[in-house]
Amino acid sequence: MDVNSLSKKLLFNTVRVDTVLEDGSEGSGTAFIVSHTHRRGNFSFIVTNRHLVEDVRSGGLVFTQKRNGQPLIGQRFQLNIEDFPHAFGT
């Protein structure tokens, strides 16, 4: 798939978030990769809603892999995070 439009770029800046809550139940949601240029350089952030992070024991961020700047549909990478709320600065 050639990522050549704004809508396709937004699609691949979306990250799936899988969570395990303190009570053991599971949930999921989305986050977005946002890049910011500052005088000290370029920085990328993962941004999501607070309710997706609160009362979460652990979570995983699921990214679509890419090669040569193009997404590899169906090929994912999951980053598992044990202390999930702490990783998001809550």
PDB file of N, CA, C and O in Angstrom:
ATOM      1  N   MET A   1       0.840  -1.173   0.000  1.00  0.00           N
ATOM      2  CA  MET A   1       0.000   0.000   0.000  1.00  0.00           C
ATOM      3  C   MET A   1       0.884   1.235   0.000  1.00  0.00           C
ATOM      4  O   MET A   1       1.789   1.355   0.825  1.00  0.00           O
ATOM      5  N   ASP A   2       0.630   2.135  -0.906  1.00  0.00           N
ATOM      6  CA  ASP A   2       1.374   3.385  -0.982  1.00  0.00           C
ATOM      7  C   ASP A   2       0.691   4.419  -0.091  1.00  0.00           C
ATOM      8  O   ASP A   2      -0.484   4.731  -0.288  1.00  0.00           O
ATOM      9  N   VAL A   3       1.417   4.945   0.879  1.00  0.00           N
ATOM     10  CA  VAL A   3       0.867   5.936   1.796  1.00  0.00           C
ATOM     11  C   VAL A   3       1.091   7.309   1.168  1.00  0.00           C
ATOM     12  O   VAL A   3       2.120   7.950   1.381  1.00  0.00           O
ATOM     13  N   ASN A   4       0.104   7.740   0.391  1.00  0.00           N
ATOM     14  CA  ASN A   4       0.264   8.957  -0.397  1.00  0.00           C
ATOM     15  C   ASN A   4      -0.833   9.977  -0.162  1.00  0.00           C
ATOM     16  O   ASN A   4      -0.978  10.912  -0.950  1.00  0.00           O
ATOM     17  N   SER A   5      -1.610   9.822   0.904  1.00  0.00           N
ATOM     18  CA  SER A   5      -2.654  10.797   1.205  1.00  0.00           C
ATOM     19  C   SER A   5      -2.679  11.046   2.708  1.00  0.00           C
ATOM     20  O   SER A   5      -2.162  10.246   3.488  1.00  0.00           O
ATOM     21  N   LEU A   6      -3.279  12.150   3.103  1.00  0.00           N
ATOM     22  CA  LEU A   6      -3.368  12.495   4.517  1.00  0.00           C
ATOM     23  C   LEU A   6      -4.134  11.428   5.298  1.00  0.00           C
ATOM     24  O   LEU A   6      -3.738  11.072   6.407  1.00  0.00           O
ATOM     25  N   SER A   7      -5.222  10.918   4.731  1.00  0.00           N
ATOM     26  CA  SER A   7      -6.011   9.918   5.449  1.00  0.00           C
ATOM     27  C   SER A   7      -5.214   8.634   5.666  1.00  0.00           C
ATOM     28  O   SER A   7      -5.335   8.016   6.724  1.00  0.00           O
ATOM     29  N   LYS A   8      -4.413   8.221   4.707  1.00  0.00           N
ATOM     30  CA  LYS A   8      -3.586   7.023   4.883  1.00  0.00           C
ATOM     31  C   LYS A   8      -2.473   7.273   5.894  1.00  0.00           C
ATOM     32  O   LYS A   8      -2.123   6.377   6.664  1.00  0.00           O
ATOM     33  N   LYS A   9      -1.918   8.474   5.900  1.00  0.00           N
ATOM     34  CA  LYS A   9      -0.888   8.802   6.893  1.00  0.00           C
ATOM     35  C   LYS A   9      -1.469   8.754   8.293  1.00  0.00           C
ATOM     36  O   LYS A   9      -0.827   8.247   9.213  1.00  0.00           O
ATOM     37  N   LEU A  10      -2.681   9.276   8.466  1.00  0.00           N
ATOM     38  CA  LEU A  10      -3.329   9.236   9.780  1.00  0.00           C
ATOM     39  C   LEU A  10      -3.608   7.805  10.218  1.00  0.00           C
ATOM     40  O   LEU A  10      -3.474   7.475  11.396  1.00  0.00           O
ATOM     41  N   LEU A  11      -3.994   6.959   9.275  1.00  0.00           N
ATOM     42  CA  LEU A  11      -4.256   5.561   9.579  1.00  0.00           C
ATOM     43  C   LEU A  11      -3.028   4.892  10.197  1.00  0.00           C
ATOM     44  O   LEU A  11      -3.152   4.128  11.154  1.00  0.00           O
ATOM     45  N   PHE A  12      -1.867   5.173   9.662  1.00  0.00           N
ATOM     46  CA  PHE A  12      -0.659   4.514  10.153  1.00  0.00           C
ATOM     47  C   PHE A  12       0.043   5.293  11.258  1.00  0.00           C
ATOM     48  O   PHE A  12       1.119   4.893  11.704  1.00  0.00           O
ATOM     49  N   ASN A  13      -0.544   6.395  11.705  1.00  0.00           N
ATOM     50  CA  ASN A  13      -0.082   7.076  12.912  1.00  0.00           C
ATOM     51  C   ASN A  13      -0.952   6.694  14.100  1.00  0.00           C
ATOM     52  O   ASN A  13      -0.781   7.224  15.198  1.00  0.00           O
ATOM     53  N   THR A  14      -1.883   5.774  13.879  1.00  0.00           N
ATOM     54  CA  THR A  14      -2.761   5.279  14.927  1.00  0.00           C
ATOM     55  C   THR A  14      -2.168   3.985  15.481  1.00  0.00           C
ATOM     56  O   THR A  14      -1.739   3.109  14.730  1.00  0.00           O
ATOM     57  N   VAL A  15      -2.154   3.884  16.811  1.00  0.00           N
ATOM     58  CA  VAL A  15      -1.580   2.736  17.502  1.00  0.00           C
ATOM     59  C   VAL A  15      -2.683   2.060  18.311  1.00  0.00           C
ATOM     60  O   VAL A  15      -3.446   2.730  19.006  1.00  0.00           O
ATOM     61  N   ARG A  16      -2.764   0.749  18.222  1.00  0.00           N
ATOM     62  CA  ARG A  16      -3.705   0.001  19.057  1.00  0.00           C
ATOM     63  C   ARG A  16      -3.126  -0.105  20.465  1.00  0.00           C
ATOM     64  O   ARG A  16      -1.927  -0.327  20.637  1.00  0.00           O
ATOM     65  N   VAL A  17      -3.982   0.053  21.463  1.00  0.00           N
ATOM     66  CA  VAL A  17      -3.574  -0.070  22.862  1.00  0.00           C
ATOM     67  C   VAL A  17      -4.399  -1.177  23.496  1.00  0.00           C
ATOM     68  O   VAL A  17      -5.624  -1.074  23.566  1.00  0.00           O
ATOM     69  N   ASP A  18      -3.739  -2.241  23.960  1.00  0.00           N
ATOM     70  CA  ASP A  18      -4.396  -3.331  24.683  1.00  0.00           C
ATOM     71  C   ASP A  18      -4.040  -3.186  26.151  1.00  0.00           C
ATOM     72  O   ASP A  18      -2.879  -2.957  26.487  1.00  0.00           O
ATOM     73  N   THR A  19      -5.036  -3.319  27.036  1.00  0.00           N
ATOM     74  CA  THR A  19      -4.799  -3.097  28.456  1.00  0.00           C
ATOM     75  C   THR A  19      -5.346  -4.235  29.311  1.00  0.00           C
ATOM     76  O   THR A  19      -6.275  -4.940  28.918  1.00  0.00           O
ATOM     77  N   VAL A  20      -4.743  -4.397  30.497  1.00  0.00           N
ATOM     78  CA  VAL A  20      -5.252  -5.271  31.550  1.00  0.00           C
ATOM     79  C   VAL A  20      -5.462  -4.367  32.762  1.00  0.00           C
ATOM     80  O   VAL A  20      -4.518  -3.763  33.272  1.00  0.00           O
ATOM     81  N   LEU A  21      -6.713  -4.283  33.213  1.00  0.00           N
ATOM     82  CA  LEU A  21      -7.052  -3.410  34.337  1.00  0.00           C
ATOM     83  C   LEU A  21      -6.675  -4.048  35.667  1.00  0.00           C
ATOM     84  O   LEU A  21      -6.376  -5.241  35.726  1.00  0.00           O
ATOM     85  N   GLU A  22      -6.689  -3.261  36.725  1.00  0.00           N
ATOM     86  CA  GLU A  22      -6.344  -3.749  38.062  1.00  0.00           C
ATOM     87  C   GLU A  22      -7.237  -4.908  38.491  1.00  0.00           C
ATOM     88  O   GLU A  22      -6.787  -5.780  39.235  1.00  0.00           O
ATOM     89  N   ASP A  23      -8.498  -4.941  38.038  1.00  0.00           N
ATOM     90  CA  ASP A  23      -9.404  -6.035  38.414  1.00  0.00           C
ATOM     91  C   ASP A  23      -9.245  -7.267  37.525  1.00  0.00           C
ATOM     92  O   ASP A  23      -9.981  -8.239  37.689  1.00  0.00           O
ATOM     93  N   GLY A  24      -8.287  -7.243  36.576  1.00  0.00           N
ATOM     94  CA  GLY A  24      -8.023  -8.375  35.703  1.00  0.00           C
ATOM     95  C   GLY A  24      -8.774  -8.346  34.377  1.00  0.00           C
ATOM     96  O   GLY A  24      -8.479  -9.144  33.488  1.00  0.00           O
ATOM     97  N   SER A  25      -9.735  -7.446  34.231  1.00  0.00           N
ATOM     98  CA  SER A  25     -10.459  -7.358  32.965  1.00  0.00           C
ATOM     99  C   SER A  25      -9.567  -6.729  31.907  1.00  0.00           C
ATOM    100  O   SER A  25      -8.580  -6.061  32.217  1.00  0.00           O
ATOM    101  N   GLU A  26      -9.935  -6.955  30.652  1.00  0.00           N
ATOM    102  CA  GLU A  26      -9.128  -6.452  29.543  1.00  0.00           C
ATOM    103  C   GLU A  26      -9.883  -5.377  28.777  1.00  0.00           C
ATOM    104  O   GLU A  26     -11.114  -5.346  28.765  1.00  0.00           O
ATOM    105  N   GLY A  27      -9.126  -4.501  28.143  1.00  0.00           N
ATOM    106  CA  GLY A  27      -9.715  -3.445  27.335  1.00  0.00           C
ATOM    107  C   GLY A  27      -8.803  -3.109  26.174  1.00  0.00           C
ATOM    108  O   GLY A  27      -7.689  -3.622  26.067  1.00  0.00           O
ATOM    109  N   SER A  28      -9.288  -2.247  25.317  1.00  0.00           N
ATOM    110  CA  SER A  28      -8.465  -1.785  24.204  1.00  0.00           C
ATOM    111  C   SER A  28      -8.918  -0.396  23.794  1.00  0.00           C
ATOM    112  O   SER A  28     -10.021   0.039  24.123  1.00  0.00           O
ATOM    113  N   GLY A  29      -8.064   0.277  23.086  1.00  0.00           N
ATOM    114  CA  GLY A  29      -8.355   1.619  22.613  1.00  0.00           C
ATOM    115  C   GLY A  29      -7.313   2.025  21.594  1.00  0.00           C
ATOM    116  O   GLY A  29      -6.611   1.179  21.040  1.00  0.00           O
ATOM    117  N   THR A  30      -7.214   3.314  21.350  1.00  0.00           N
ATOM    118  CA  THR A  30      -6.249   3.814  20.381  1.00  0.00           C
ATOM    119  C   THR A  30      -5.424   4.942  20.972  1.00  0.00           C
ATOM    120  O   THR A  30      -5.829   5.624  21.914  1.00  0.00           O
ATOM    121  N   ALA A  31      -4.269   5.108  20.391  1.00  0.00           N
ATOM    122  CA  ALA A  31      -3.386   6.232  20.683  1.00  0.00           C
ATOM    123  C   ALA A  31      -2.852   6.715  19.340  1.00  0.00           C
ATOM    124  O   ALA A  31      -3.021   6.048  18.319  1.00  0.00           O
ATOM    125  N   PHE A  32      -2.226   7.845  19.346  1.00  0.00           N
ATOM    126  CA  PHE A  32      -1.721   8.431  18.118  1.00  0.00           C
ATOM    127  C   PHE A  32      -0.267   8.842  18.295  1.00  0.00           C
ATOM    128  O   PHE A  32       0.136   9.305  19.362  1.00  0.00           O
ATOM    129  N   ILE A  33       0.510   8.667  17.241  1.00  0.00           N
ATOM    130  CA  ILE A  33       1.900   9.116  17.237  1.00  0.00           C
ATOM    131  C   ILE A  33       1.899  10.549  16.711  1.00  0.00           C
ATOM    132  O   ILE A  33       1.425  10.826  15.609  1.00  0.00           O
ATOM    133  N   VAL A  34       2.432  11.439  17.515  1.00  0.00           N
ATOM    134  CA  VAL A  34       2.490  12.854  17.151  1.00  0.00           C
ATOM    135  C   VAL A  34       3.949  13.288  17.182  1.00  0.00           C
ATOM    136  O   VAL A  34       4.651  13.054  18.166  1.00  0.00           O
ATOM    137  N   SER A  35       4.400  13.915  16.115  1.00  0.00           N
ATOM    138  CA  SER A  35       5.772  14.431  16.059  1.00  0.00           C
ATOM    139  C   SER A  35       5.758  15.931  16.273  1.00  0.00           C
ATOM    140  O   SER A  35       4.863  16.634  15.805  1.00  0.00           O
ATOM    141  N   HIS A  36       6.763  16.408  16.986  1.00  0.00           N
ATOM    142  CA  HIS A  36       6.874  17.844  17.276  1.00  0.00           C
ATOM    143  C   HIS A  36       8.308  18.280  17.012  1.00  0.00           C
ATOM    144  O   HIS A  36       9.255  17.659  17.495  1.00  0.00           O
ATOM    145  N   THR A  37       8.459  19.335  16.253  1.00  0.00           N
ATOM    146  CA  THR A  37       9.784  19.889  15.984  1.00  0.00           C
ATOM    147  C   THR A  37      10.028  21.050  16.943  1.00  0.00           C
ATOM    148  O   THR A  37       9.220  21.972  17.052  1.00  0.00           O
ATOM    149  N   HIS A  38      11.137  20.980  17.615  1.00  0.00           N
ATOM    150  CA  HIS A  38      11.527  21.985  18.608  1.00  0.00           C
ATOM    151  C   HIS A  38      12.943  22.420  18.262  1.00  0.00           C
ATOM    152  O   HIS A  38      13.632  21.735  17.507  1.00  0.00           O
ATOM    153  N   ARG A  39      13.374  23.518  18.788  1.00  0.00           N
ATOM    154  CA  ARG A  39      14.731  23.995  18.472  1.00  0.00           C
ATOM    155  C   ARG A  39      15.806  22.979  18.872  1.00  0.00           C
ATOM    156  O   ARG A  39      16.917  23.015  18.344  1.00  0.00           O
ATOM    157  N   ARG A  40      15.484  22.079  19.795  1.00  0.00           N
ATOM    158  CA  ARG A  40      16.431  21.043  20.220  1.00  0.00           C
ATOM    159  C   ARG A  40      16.340  19.779  19.374  1.00  0.00           C
ATOM    160  O   ARG A  40      17.134  18.857  19.564  1.00  0.00           O
ATOM    161  N   GLY A  41      15.391  19.716  18.447  1.00  0.00           N
ATOM    162  CA  GLY A  41      15.269  18.540  17.586  1.00  0.00           C
ATOM    163  C   GLY A  41      13.836  18.103  17.380  1.00  0.00           C
ATOM    164  O   GLY A  41      12.897  18.799  17.767  1.00  0.00           O
ATOM    165  N   ASN A  42      13.678  16.947  16.769  1.00  0.00           N
ATOM    166  CA  ASN A  42      12.358  16.364  16.533  1.00  0.00           C
ATOM    167  C   ASN A  42      12.049  15.352  17.628  1.00  0.00           C
ATOM    168  O   ASN A  42      12.908  14.559  18.013  1.00  0.00           O
ATOM    169  N   PHE A  43      10.831  15.387  18.121  1.00  0.00           N
ATOM    170  CA  PHE A  43      10.406  14.477  19.175  1.00  0.00           C
ATOM    171  C   PHE A  43       9.097  13.829  18.773  1.00  0.00           C
ATOM    172  O   PHE A  43       8.232  14.475  18.182  1.00  0.00           O
ATOM    173  N   SER A  44       8.948  12.544  19.096  1.00  0.00           N
ATOM    174  CA  SER A  44       7.705  11.833  18.841  1.00  0.00           C
ATOM    175  C   SER A  44       7.070  11.457  20.174  1.00  0.00           C
ATOM    176  O   SER A  44       7.757  11.085  21.126  1.00  0.00           O
ATOM    177  N   PHE A  45       5.749  11.563  20.220  1.00  0.00           N
ATOM    178  CA  PHE A  45       4.993  11.279  21.433  1.00  0.00           C
ATOM    179  C   PHE A  45       3.858  10.314  21.098  1.00  0.00           C
ATOM    180  O   PHE A  45       3.363  10.286  19.971  1.00  0.00           O
ATOM    181  N   ILE A  46       3.459   9.532  22.084  1.00  0.00           N
ATOM    182  CA  ILE A  46       2.256   8.702  21.980  1.00  0.00           C
ATOM    183  C   ILE A  46       1.197   9.416  22.816  1.00  0.00           C
ATOM    184  O   ILE A  46       1.399   9.654  24.007  1.00  0.00           O
ATOM    185  N   VAL A  47       0.081   9.752  22.200  1.00  0.00           N
ATOM    186  CA  VAL A  47      -0.979  10.519  22.858  1.00  0.00           C
ATOM    187  C   VAL A  47      -2.254   9.683  22.876  1.00  0.00           C
ATOM    188  O   VAL A  47      -2.658   9.123  21.857  1.00  0.00           O
ATOM    189  N   THR A  48      -2.886   9.607  24.057  1.00  0.00           N
ATOM    190  CA  THR A  48      -4.159   8.897  24.185  1.00  0.00           C
ATOM    191  C   THR A  48      -5.006   9.579  25.248  1.00  0.00           C
ATOM    192  O   THR A  48      -4.552  10.524  25.894  1.00  0.00           O
ATOM    193  N   ASN A  49      -6.216   9.113  25.429  1.00  0.00           N
ATOM    194  CA  ASN A  49      -7.108   9.657  26.456  1.00  0.00           C
ATOM    195  C   ASN A  49      -6.737   9.117  27.829  1.00  0.00           C
ATOM    196  O   ASN A  49      -6.287   7.979  27.962  1.00  0.00           O
ATOM    197  N   ARG A  50      -6.928   9.939  28.837  1.00  0.00           N
ATOM    198  CA  ARG A  50      -6.581   9.576  30.203  1.00  0.00           C
ATOM    199  C   ARG A  50      -7.335   8.326  30.675  1.00  0.00           C
ATOM    200  O   ARG A  50      -6.766   7.496  31.384  1.00  0.00           O
ATOM    201  N   HIS A  51      -8.613   8.184  30.288  1.00  0.00           N
ATOM    202  CA  HIS A  51      -9.404   7.041  30.758  1.00  0.00           C
ATOM    203  C   HIS A  51      -8.851   5.708  30.262  1.00  0.00           C
ATOM    204  O   HIS A  51      -9.170   4.661  30.825  1.00  0.00           O
ATOM    205  N   LEU A  52      -8.036   5.733  29.230  1.00  0.00           N
ATOM    206  CA  LEU A  52      -7.441   4.500  28.721  1.00  0.00           C
ATOM    207  C   LEU A  52      -6.236   4.076  29.560  1.00  0.00           C
ATOM    208  O   LEU A  52      -5.772   2.942  29.442  1.00  0.00           O
ATOM    209  N   VAL A  53      -5.732   4.960  30.395  1.00  0.00           N
ATOM    210  CA  VAL A  53      -4.518   4.706  31.173  1.00  0.00           C
ATOM    211  C   VAL A  53      -4.824   4.485  32.659  1.00  0.00           C
ATOM    212  O   VAL A  53      -4.125   3.724  33.328  1.00  0.00           O
ATOM    213  N   GLU A  54      -5.855   5.139  33.170  1.00  0.00           N
ATOM    214  CA  GLU A  54      -6.172   5.044  34.600  1.00  0.00           C
ATOM    215  C   GLU A  54      -6.622   3.635  34.976  1.00  0.00           C
ATOM    216  O   GLU A  54      -7.322   2.969  34.212  1.00  0.00           O
ATOM    217  N   ASP A  55      -6.214   3.197  36.146  1.00  0.00           N
ATOM    218  CA  ASP A  55      -6.566   1.879  36.697  1.00  0.00           C
ATOM    219  C   ASP A  55      -6.111   0.716  35.817  1.00  0.00           C
ATOM    220  O   ASP A  55      -6.720  -0.354  35.831  1.00  0.00           O
ATOM    221  N   VAL A  56      -5.044   0.929  35.057  1.00  0.00           N
ATOM    222  CA  VAL A  56      -4.505  -0.114  34.193  1.00  0.00           C
ATOM    223  C   VAL A  56      -3.265  -0.708  34.859  1.00  0.00           C
ATOM    224  O   VAL A  56      -2.379   0.024  35.299  1.00  0.00           O
ATOM    225  N   ARG A  57      -3.209  -2.018  34.929  1.00  0.00           N
ATOM    226  CA  ARG A  57      -2.063  -2.722  35.512  1.00  0.00           C
ATOM    227  C   ARG A  57      -0.928  -2.825  34.496  1.00  0.00           C
ATOM    228  O   ARG A  57       0.219  -2.493  34.797  1.00  0.00           O
ATOM    229  N   SER A  58      -1.263  -3.293  33.278  1.00  0.00           N
ATOM    230  CA  SER A  58      -0.257  -3.433  32.231  1.00  0.00           C
ATOM    231  C   SER A  58      -0.929  -3.204  30.887  1.00  0.00           C
ATOM    232  O   SER A  58      -2.152  -3.266  30.763  1.00  0.00           O
ATOM    233  N   GLY A  59      -0.108  -2.939  29.893  1.00  0.00           N
ATOM    234  CA  GLY A  59      -0.674  -2.680  28.576  1.00  0.00           C
ATOM    235  C   GLY A  59       0.336  -2.940  27.482  1.00  0.00           C
ATOM    236  O   GLY A  59       1.515  -3.190  27.732  1.00  0.00           O
ATOM    237  N   GLY A  60      -0.158  -2.875  26.279  1.00  0.00           N
ATOM    238  CA  GLY A  60       0.697  -3.073  25.120  1.00  0.00           C
ATOM    239  C   GLY A  60       0.337  -2.105  24.016  1.00  0.00           C
ATOM    240  O   GLY A  60      -0.839  -1.842  23.766  1.00  0.00           O
ATOM    241  N   LEU A  61       1.342  -1.580  23.363  1.00  0.00           N
ATOM    242  CA  LEU A  61       1.152  -0.706  22.205  1.00  0.00           C
ATOM    243  C   LEU A  61       1.470  -1.532  20.968  1.00  0.00           C
ATOM    244  O   LEU A  61       2.543  -2.127  20.878  1.00  0.00           O
ATOM    245  N   VAL A  62       0.549  -1.571  20.022  1.00  0.00           N
ATOM    246  CA  VAL A  62       0.700  -2.396  18.827  1.00  0.00           C
ATOM    247  C   VAL A  62       0.928  -1.494  17.621  1.00  0.00           C
ATOM    248  O   VAL A  62       0.060  -0.705  17.247  1.00  0.00           O
ATOM    249  N   PHE A  63       2.095  -1.620  17.024  1.00  0.00           N
ATOM    250  CA  PHE A  63       2.499  -0.796  15.888  1.00  0.00           C
ATOM    251  C   PHE A  63       2.499  -1.627  14.611  1.00  0.00           C
ATOM    252  O   PHE A  63       2.791  -2.822  14.651  1.00  0.00           O
ATOM    253  N   THR A  64       2.175  -1.010  13.483  1.00  0.00           N
ATOM    254  CA  THR A  64       2.343  -1.642  12.183  1.00  0.00           C
ATOM    255  C   THR A  64       3.793  -1.454  11.765  1.00  0.00           C
ATOM    256  O   THR A  64       4.308  -0.336  11.790  1.00  0.00           O
ATOM    257  N   GLN A  65       4.451  -2.535  11.382  1.00  0.00           N
ATOM    258  CA  GLN A  65       5.836  -2.427  10.931  1.00  0.00           C
ATOM    259  C   GLN A  65       5.883  -1.798   9.540  1.00  0.00           C
ATOM    260  O   GLN A  65       4.898  -1.798   8.802  1.00  0.00           O
ATOM    261  N   LYS A  66       7.052  -1.266   9.207  1.00  0.00           N
ATOM    262  CA  LYS A  66       7.209  -0.696   7.866  1.00  0.00           C
ATOM    263  C   LYS A  66       8.584  -1.026   7.314  1.00  0.00           C
ATOM    264  O   LYS A  66       9.514  -1.346   8.054  1.00  0.00           O
ATOM    265  N   ARG A  67       8.686  -0.940   5.998  1.00  0.00           N
ATOM    266  CA  ARG A  67       9.953  -1.143   5.305  1.00  0.00           C
ATOM    267  C   ARG A  67      10.005  -0.120   4.175  1.00  0.00           C
ATOM    268  O   ARG A  67       9.038   0.055   3.435  1.00  0.00           O
ATOM    269  N   ASN A  68      11.139   0.546   4.056  1.00  0.00           N
ATOM    270  CA  ASN A  68      11.323   1.579   3.034  1.00  0.00           C
ATOM    271  C   ASN A  68      10.231   2.643   3.095  1.00  0.00           C
ATOM    272  O   ASN A  68       9.778   3.147   2.068  1.00  0.00           O
ATOM    273  N   GLY A  69       9.816   2.976   4.322  1.00  0.00           N
ATOM    274  CA  GLY A  69       8.810   4.011   4.520  1.00  0.00           C
ATOM    275  C   GLY A  69       7.388   3.586   4.214  1.00  0.00           C
ATOM    276  O   GLY A  69       6.481   4.417   4.263  1.00  0.00           O
ATOM    277  N   GLN A  70       7.163   2.318   3.900  1.00  0.00           N
ATOM    278  CA  GLN A  70       5.825   1.825   3.564  1.00  0.00           C
ATOM    279  C   GLN A  70       5.385   0.796   4.607  1.00  0.00           C
ATOM    280  O   GLN A  70       6.200  -0.009   5.057  1.00  0.00           O
ATOM    281  N   PRO A  71       4.100   0.812   4.997  1.00  0.00           N
ATOM    282  CA  PRO A  71       3.618  -0.142   5.996  1.00  0.00           C
ATOM    283  C   PRO A  71       3.613  -1.563   5.458  1.00  0.00           C
ATOM    284  O   PRO A  71       3.341  -1.800   4.281  1.00  0.00           O
ATOM    285  N   LEU A  72       3.915  -2.497   6.336  1.00  0.00           N
ATOM    286  CA  LEU A  72       3.830  -3.917   6.025  1.00  0.00           C
ATOM    287  C   LEU A  72       2.519  -4.417   6.626  1.00  0.00           C
ATOM    288  O   LEU A  72       2.472  -4.803   7.794  1.00  0.00           O
ATOM    289  N   ILE A  73       1.468  -4.409   5.830  1.00  0.00           N
ATOM    290  CA  ILE A  73       0.130  -4.757   6.303  1.00  0.00           C
ATOM    291  C   ILE A  73       0.150  -6.157   6.921  1.00  0.00           C
ATOM    292  O   ILE A  73       0.643  -7.112   6.320  1.00  0.00           O
ATOM    293  N   GLY A  74      -0.398  -6.254   8.137  1.00  0.00           N
ATOM    294  CA  GLY A  74      -0.467  -7.543   8.825  1.00  0.00           C
ATOM    295  C   GLY A  74       0.758  -7.879   9.650  1.00  0.00           C
ATOM    296  O   GLY A  74       0.748  -8.857  10.399  1.00  0.00           O
ATOM    297  N   GLN A  75       1.824  -7.082   9.529  1.00  0.00           N
ATOM    298  CA  GLN A  75       3.030  -7.332  10.321  1.00  0.00           C
ATOM    299  C   GLN A  75       3.100  -6.291  11.424  1.00  0.00           C
ATOM    300  O   GLN A  75       3.246  -5.096  11.165  1.00  0.00           O
ATOM    301  N   ARG A  76       2.992  -6.767  12.661  1.00  0.00           N
ATOM    302  CA  ARG A  76       2.903  -5.865  13.803  1.00  0.00           C
ATOM    303  C   ARG A  76       4.047  -6.083  14.782  1.00  0.00           C
ATOM    304  O   ARG A  76       4.706  -7.123  14.791  1.00  0.00           O
ATOM    305  N   PHE A  77       4.250  -5.083  15.587  1.00  0.00           N
ATOM    306  CA  PHE A  77       5.199  -5.157  16.702  1.00  0.00           C
ATOM    307  C   PHE A  77       4.455  -4.688  17.937  1.00  0.00           C
ATOM    308  O   PHE A  77       3.831  -3.627  17.915  1.00  0.00           O
ATOM    309  N   GLN A  78       4.512  -5.472  19.031  1.00  0.00           N
ATOM    310  CA  GLN A  78       3.840  -5.074  20.259  1.00  0.00           C
ATOM    311  C   GLN A  78       4.862  -4.783  21.338  1.00  0.00           C
ATOM    312  O   GLN A  78       5.723  -5.610  21.639  1.00  0.00           O
ATOM    313  N   LEU A  79       4.756  -3.608  21.910  1.00  0.00           N
ATOM    314  CA  LEU A  79       5.598  -3.188  23.025  1.00  0.00           C
ATOM    315  C   LEU A  79       4.778  -3.337  24.298  1.00  0.00           C
ATOM    316  O   LEU A  79       3.831  -2.581  24.514  1.00  0.00           O
ATOM    317  N   ASN A  80       5.130  -4.310  25.148  1.00  0.00           N
ATOM    318  CA  ASN A  80       4.408  -4.544  26.397  1.00  0.00           C
ATOM    319  C   ASN A  80       5.014  -3.697  27.507  1.00  0.00           C
ATOM    320  O   ASN A  80       6.234  -3.591  27.633  1.00  0.00           O
ATOM    321  N   ILE A  81       4.140  -3.093  28.312  1.00  0.00           N
ATOM    322  CA  ILE A  81       4.566  -2.182  29.382  1.00  0.00           C
ATOM    323  C   ILE A  81       3.882  -2.617  30.674  1.00  0.00           C
ATOM    324  O   ILE A  81       2.653  -2.628  30.753  1.00  0.00           O
ATOM    325  N   GLU A  82       4.674  -2.975  31.689  1.00  0.00           N
ATOM    326  CA  GLU A  82       4.115  -3.452  32.957  1.00  0.00           C
ATOM    327  C   GLU A  82       3.481  -2.334  33.786  1.00  0.00           C
ATOM    328  O   GLU A  82       2.321  -2.455  34.179  1.00  0.00           O
ATOM    329  N   ASP A  83       4.197  -1.267  34.058  1.00  0.00           N
ATOM    330  CA  ASP A  83       3.671  -0.159  34.864  1.00  0.00           C
ATOM    331  C   ASP A  83       3.103   0.897  33.912  1.00  0.00           C
ATOM    332  O   ASP A  83       3.654   1.989  33.768  1.00  0.00           O
ATOM    333  N   PHE A  84       2.007   0.550  33.278  1.00  0.00           N
ATOM    334  CA  PHE A  84       1.448   1.331  32.176  1.00  0.00           C
ATOM    335  C   PHE A  84       1.159   2.785  32.528  1.00  0.00           C
ATOM    336  O   PHE A  84       1.585   3.668  31.783  1.00  0.00           O
ATOM    337  N   PRO A  85       0.456   3.087  33.628  1.00  0.00           N
ATOM    338  CA  PRO A  85       0.166   4.503  33.926  1.00  0.00           C
ATOM    339  C   PRO A  85       1.436   5.346  34.108  1.00  0.00           C
ATOM    340  O   PRO A  85       1.479   6.512  33.715  1.00  0.00           O
ATOM    341  N   HIS A  86       2.459   4.742  34.704  1.00  0.00           N
ATOM    342  CA  HIS A  86       3.709   5.474  34.924  1.00  0.00           C
ATOM    343  C   HIS A  86       4.373   5.843  33.602  1.00  0.00           C
ATOM    344  O   HIS A  86       4.976   6.911  33.488  1.00  0.00           O
ATOM    345  N   ALA A  87       4.267   4.968  32.603  1.00  0.00           N
ATOM    346  CA  ALA A  87       4.861   5.221  31.287  1.00  0.00           C
ATOM    347  C   ALA A  87       4.206   6.422  30.601  1.00  0.00           C
ATOM    348  O   ALA A  87       4.836   7.078  29.771  1.00  0.00           O
ATOM    349  N   PHE A  88       2.949   6.714  30.939  1.00  0.00           N
ATOM    350  CA  PHE A  88       2.236   7.826  30.351  1.00  0.00           C
ATOM    351  C   PHE A  88       2.242   9.065  31.228  1.00  0.00           C
ATOM    352  O   PHE A  88       1.572  10.049  30.915  1.00  0.00           O
ATOM    353  N   GLY A  89       2.982   9.030  32.311  1.00  0.00           N
ATOM    354  CA  GLY A  89       3.137  10.221  33.143  1.00  0.00           C
ATOM    355  C   GLY A  89       1.915  10.583  33.958  1.00  0.00           C
ATOM    356  O   GLY A  89       1.716  11.760  34.259  1.00  0.00           O
ATOM    357  N   THR A  90       1.085   9.613  34.329  1.00  0.00           N
ATOM    358  CA  THR A  90      -0.085   9.939  35.145  1.00  0.00           C
ATOM    359  C   THR A  90       0.231   9.830  36.606  1.00  0.00           C
ATOM    360  O   THR A  90      -0.638  10.069  37.445  1.00  0.00           O
TER     361      THR A  90
END
